[in-house]
Amino acid sequence: MQYAQLGQTGIFVSRICLGAMTFGGADTPAGNAIGRLDQPEVNAIVSEALDAGINFIDTADVYSGGASEELLGVALDGRRREVVLATKVGARLGPGPNQTAQSRLHIMEALEGSLRRLRTDHIDLYQLHNFDPLTPLEEVLRVLDDAVRQGKVRSIGCSNFAAWQLMKALGISKHDGLTPFASIQSFYSLVGRDIEHELVPALLDSSTGLLCWSPLAGGLLSGNFDRNGVGDRSARRANIQFPPVDMPRAFDVIDVMKTIAQRHAASVAQVALAWLLAQPVVTSVISGVKRPAQLQDNLRALELKFSEAELAQLQDVSKLPVAYPGWIQTYNANGRFPSGHEFIGKSWRLGNDPV
């Protein structure tokens, strides 16, 4: 197993994180359950993950109406200390006007509920599930800092924030002496590279960790999909087009992935995960599975190493057009260093271009 530091916390997490969205069978106010796994199936997957060296598990209070946390809490009986346990808050948990979002009222109630369902006295990484446009960030961060000071939370993170929202939050935390976000959870994959425009440079600049959700784009990069149709009608992507992607472009990416996968005797899913693991900004990739065999297949991505030519192939077929102001900053940056001289120093990415 490979491990990486979670932001600037000093905590090391496995580069493959077990996602618990498939745990449980209940529908929720936000939609239908994904995996519908029961307790024996969850026990088997969690045990196999821990035995393989995975020490990082991610869930959310909303998954399967709370059943994901409950099943995970039982599965971790006797092994809780082996795990950096992450969950999320902010999604709608019921019909009431205050059973959602990030008010002090909801976060404090939701936190107690998660602790109870997970059968633990603390959560290692407590994350905001999305940005709340109504509750001021100062209030949200103060509530999370209170939870850290009470010992109920070790570190905090966010999910699905824009770059400006993340940087504003980090600025508030620094100014007010509050616990800062250690990480952000974002959609990032070979067919979803939008975060490279603004968020990736912000993460590199602030040393914030990146946790990638839906690395296979809802199963699109599992190897079961191509231009000829769907190979597995039970796959989530066959029924729910989420997350949304440019499908014609995605099939071009899949064609290249299949070629590289065949060359390495690997699966298409392994290529997708290995590409993410090769990105310097990525801390951990969240892998949600329905069967232990899927977990084992995903773990083999840690062993897959691309040649420079293969990385270039994947970069070229999946890259997005550089968005403003990235293209003008890249254009101007080219004149920063006179030709014929060598300069060594800090570098970062603007859009898809190294500077």
C-alpha positions in Angstrom: 0.0 0.0 0.0 1.1 3.6 -0.7 0.3 6.4 1.7 0.2 10.2 1.4 0.0 13.0 3.9 -3.5 14.5 4.3 -3.0 18.2 3.5 -0.7 19.6 6.3 -2.2 17.5 9.1 0.7 15.1 9.5 -1.8 12.3 9.1 -1.0 9.6 6.5 -3.8 8.0 4.5 -3.8 5.2 2.0 -3.8 6.4 -1.6 -6.8 4.2 -2.3 -9.7 5.2 0.0 -12.6 2.8 0.5 -15.9 4.6 -0.4 -18.9 3.5 1.5 -21.6 4.9 -0.8 -22.6 1.3 -1.8 -23.3 0.3 1.8 -27.0 0.0 2.7 -30.2 -0.5 0.8 -32.5 2.4 1.8 -33.6 5.2 -0.5 -32.9 8.7 0.7 -34.5 12.1 0.1 -31.7 12.8 -2.4 -32.2 9.7 -4.5 -32.0 5.9 -4.6 -29.3 3.8 -2.9 -26.4 2.8 -5.0 -25.1 -0.6 -3.9 -27.7 -2.0 -1.4 -25.0 -4.0 0.3 -26.1 -5.7 3.5 -24.0 -6.3 6.7 -22.2 -9.5 5.7 -21.2 -8.0 2.4 -20.0 -4.8 4.0 -18.1 -6.8 6.6 -16.3 -8.8 3.9 -15.3 -5.7 1.9 -14.1 -3.7 4.9 -12.1 -6.6 6.2 -10.5 -7.2 2.9 -9.7 -3.4 2.5 -8.1 -3.2 6.0 -6.1 -6.4 5.4 -4.8 -4.9 2.1 -3.4 -1.9 4.0 -6.3 0.6 3.3 -6.5 2.8 6.4 -8.9 5.5 4.9 -12.7 5.0 4.6 -15.1 7.7 3.5 -18.9 7.8 4.0 -21.7 10.4 4.5 -24.6 10.8 6.8 -27.0 10.9 3.8 -25.8 7.6 2.2 -28.6 5.1 2.3 -30.5 7.3 4.8 -27.8 6.7 7.4 -27.5 3.0 6.8 -24.0 3.4 5.3 -22.7 4.8 8.6 -24.5 2.2 10.6 -23.2 -0.8 8.6 -19.7 0.7 8.6 -19.8 1.2 12.4 -20.6 -2.5 12.9 -18.0 -3.6 10.4 -15.2 -1.6 12.2 -15.9 -3.2 15.5 -12.6 -4.1 17.0 -10.6 -2.4 14.2 -11.7 1.3 14.6 -8.1 2.4 15.6 -6.8 1.1 12.2 -8.9 3.6 10.3 -8.8 7.3 9.4 -12.6 7.6 9.3 -14.2 10.3 7.2 -17.8 11.3 6.8 -19.8 14.3 5.5 -22.5 16.7 6.6 -24.8 19.1 4.8 -27.1 17.0 2.6 -30.8 16.8 3.3 -31.6 14.2 6.0 -35.4 14.8 6.3 -38.3 17.0 5.3 -37.8 19.7 8.0 -36.5 23.2 7.0 -33.4 22.7 9.3 -32.6 19.1 8.4 -30.1 20.2 5.8 -27.2 22.6 5.0 -24.7 24.0 7.5 -26.3 26.0 10.2 -24.9 25.5 13.7 -28.2 23.8 14.6 -27.9 21.2 11.8 -24.2 20.5 12.0 -24.3 19.9 15.8 -27.3 17.5 15.5 -25.9 15.8 12.4 -22.5 15.3 14.1 -24.1 13.6 17.1 -26.1 11.3 14.7 -23.0 10.3 12.7 -21.0 9.5 15.9 -23.9 7.4 17.1 -24.3 5.5 13.9 -20.6 5.0 13.4 -20.2 3.7 17.0 -17.3 6.0 17.7 -16.4 9.0 19.9 -14.7 10.9 17.2 -14.5 11.4 13.4 -11.0 11.8 11.9 -12.1 13.9 8.9 -15.4 15.7 9.0 -16.3 17.2 5.7 -18.9 19.7 4.3 -20.8 17.9 1.6 -21.2 21.0 -0.5 -21.1 24.8 -0.4 -23.9 26.4 1.6 -24.8 29.8 0.0 -26.9 30.9 3.0 -24.8 30.3 6.1 -21.8 32.6 6.3 -18.5 30.7 6.1 -17.4 32.4 9.4 -20.3 30.7 11.2 -19.7 27.3 9.5 -16.0 27.3 10.3 -16.6 28.3 13.9 -18.9 25.4 14.4 -16.4 23.0 12.9 -13.6 24.4 15.1 -15.8 24.0 18.2 -16.2 20.3 17.2 -12.4 19.9 16.9 -11.8 21.6 20.3 -14.4 19.3 21.9 -12.5 16.3 20.6 -15.3 15.0 18.5 -13.5 15.8 15.2 -9.8 15.6 14.4 -9.6 17.4 11.1 -12.1 19.1 8.7 -12.5 19.2 5.0 -14.9 20.3 2.3 -16.4 18.9 -0.9 -17.5 20.3 -4.2 -16.2 23.8 -3.4 -15.1 26.2 -6.1 -11.5 27.5 -5.9 -12.6 30.9 -4.6 -14.8 29.4 -1.9 -12.0 27.2 -0.7 -9.5 30.0 -0.6 -12.0 32.3 1.2 -12.5 29.6 3.8 -8.7 29.2 4.3 -8.3 32.9 4.6 -11.0 33.1 7.3 -9.5 30.3 9.2 -6.1 31.9 9.2 -7.4 35.3 10.2 -9.7 34.0 13.0 -7.4 31.3 14.3 -9.8 28.5 13.3 -9.0 24.9 12.2 -8.4 25.1 8.4 -9.7 22.6 5.8 -7.1 19.8 5.4 -8.6 18.6 2.2 -11.3 18.9 -0.5 -13.3 16.1 -2.1 -13.8 16.8 -5.8 -14.9 15.0 -9.0 -11.7 14.3 -11.0 -11.2 11.7 -13.7 -9.8 11.3 -17.2 -13.2 12.4 -18.5 -13.7 15.1 -15.9 -10.7 17.4 -15.6 -12.6 20.7 -15.0 -10.9 21.3 -11.6 -7.6 21.9 -13.4 -8.7 25.3 -14.5 -8.9 26.9 -11.1 -9.0 24.5 -8.2 -5.8 22.5 -8.9 -3.5 25.6 -8.8 -5.3 26.7 -5.6 -4.7 23.3 -4.0 -1.0 23.2 -4.9 -0.5 26.8 -3.7 -2.3 26.1 -0.3 -1.0 22.5 0.2 -4.6 21.3 0.5 -5.2 17.6 0.0 -7.3 16.4 -2.9 -9.6 13.4 -2.5 -11.1 12.2 -5.9 -14.7 11.1 -5.9 -16.2 9.1 -8.8 -12.7 8.4 -10.4 -14.5 6.1 -12.9 -17.1 8.7 -13.7 -20.0 6.7 -12.3 -18.7 3.5 -13.9 -18.2 4.9 -17.3 -14.5 4.1 -17.1 -15.1 0.6 -15.7 -14.5 -1.1 -19.1 -18.2 -1.9 -19.5 -19.0 1.0 -21.8 -18.1 1.9 -25.3 -19.6 3.3 -28.5 -21.4 0.0 -29.2 -23.4 0.2 -26.0 -23.5 -1.0 -22.4 -21.9 -4.3 -21.5 -23.5 -4.4 -18.0 -27.1 -3.2 -17.7 -26.8 -3.4 -13.9 -24.1 -0.8 -13.8 -25.0 2.5 -12.2 -24.0 4.5 -15.3 -26.5 2.5 -17.4 -29.3 4.0 -15.4 -28.0 7.3 -14.1 -26.0 9.7 -16.2 -24.0 11.1 -13.3 -21.6 12.7 -13.1 -22.4 14.4 -16.5 -19.6 14.2 -19.1 -19.0 14.9 -22.8 -19.9 11.4 -24.0 -18.3 11.6 -27.6 -15.1 12.9 -26.1 -15.3 10.3 -23.3 -15.4 7.5 -25.8 -12.2 8.9 -27.5 -10.6 8.7 -24.1 -11.8 5.1 -23.5 -10.4 4.0 -26.8 -6.9 5.1 -25.7 -7.4 3.6 -22.3 -8.2 0.2 -23.7 -5.1 0.2 -25.8 -2.9 1.1 -22.9 -4.7 -1.4 -20.7 -4.1 -4.2 -23.1 -0.4 -3.3 -23.3 -0.1 -3.7 -19.5 -2.5 -6.7 -19.2 -4.6 -4.4 -16.9 -8.2 -3.4 -16.7 -9.6 -0.1 -18.0 -10.5 0.8 -14.5 -6.9 0.3 -13.4 -5.8 2.7 -16.1 -8.3 5.3 -14.9 -7.1 5.0 -11.2 -3.4 4.9 -12.1 -3.7 8.1 -14.1 -5.1 9.9 -11.1 -2.5 8.4 -8.7 0.2 9.8 -11.1 -1.1 13.4 -10.6 1.0 15.2 -8.0 -2.0 17.1 -6.6 -3.9 13.9 -5.8 -3.8 12.6 -2.2 -6.2 9.7 -2.4 -8.7 8.2 -4.8 -12.1 7.1 -3.4 -13.0 3.6 -4.6 -16.6 2.5 -4.1 -17.1 -1.2 -4.8 -19.9 -3.8 -4.6 -17.7 -6.9 -4.4 -14.3 -7.8 -2.9 -13.1 -8.7 -6.4 -13.6 -5.1 -7.6 -11.6 -3.9 -4.7 -8.7 -6.2 -5.6 -8.8 -5.1 -9.2 -8.7 -1.4 -8.1 -5.8 -2.0 -5.7 -3.7 -3.3 -8.6 -3.8 0.2 -10.0 -1.1 1.1 -7.4 1.3 -1.2 -9.4 0.6 0.2 -12.8 3.2 2.6 -14.1 2.9 4.5 -17.4 5.7 5.4 -19.8 6.1 9.1 -20.6 4.6 8.4 -24.0 1.5 6.7 -22.5 1.0 9.6 -20.0 1.2 12.0 -23.0 -1.4 9.9 -24.9 -3.8 10.1 -21.9 -3.1 13.8 -21.4 -3.7 14.7 -25.0 -6.9 12.8 -25.6 -8.5 14.0 -22.3 -7.3 17.5 -22.0 -9.7 20.5 -21.9 -9.3 23.8 -23.8 -7.5 26.2 -21.6 -10.0 28.6 -20.1 -9.5 32.3 -19.5 -7.6 33.7 -17.6 -5.4 30.6 -17.9 -4.6 31.1 -21.5 -3.6 34.7 -21.2 -1.5 34.0 -18.1 0.2 31.1 -19.8 0.9 33.4 -22.8 2.4 36.1 -20.7 4.3 33.7 -18.5 6.2 32.5 -21.6 8.0 35.8 -21.7 9.0 35.7 -18.0 12.1 33.6 -18.7 14.3 34.6 -21.6 15.2 31.8 -24.0 18.7 30.3 -23.7 18.7 30.4 -19.9 17.8 27.8 -17.3 15.7 28.7 -14.3 14.9 26.4 -11.4 12.1 27.2 -9.0 8.5 26.8 -8.1 6.2 25.8 -10.9 2.5 25.2 -11.2 -0.2 24.5 -13.8 -2.4 27.0 -15.5 -5.2 25.1 -17.2 -3.5 22.2 -18.8 -0.2 23.9 -19.5 2.9 23.7 -17.2 4.6 27.0 -16.5 
